[in-house]
Amino acid sequence: MPYQREHVRPRTGARSVAGGLIGDASALFSVQQQVFRRYFSTKGEDRGLGTWDMRLLAKEYLGGSVSFSSTKDGGTTFTLALPLKPKDF
């Protein structure tokens, strides 16, 4: 699915900044249910670490979050939100 738009939404006074990728196509429900599962891929074997790795890195190492939504009318959106202050280790 080609992503055609990008956006970054800093929130004034907030503790995080969010950015995302928006595609015009919606994902099938069966794909939506597995999108962050390790080794899941719509592109074939041995290709399914991208979204799982992205979520692991954001949550465990950067203290942020990754979300995903997909609707027929709104397309597909992945959003990465990171804190303005890095996570303490």
Summary of the structure (lengths in Angstrom):
residues: 89
radius of gyration: 14.1
end to end distance: 36.2
largest distance: 43.7
contacts: 203
relative contact order: 0.23
helix: 18%
strand: 36%
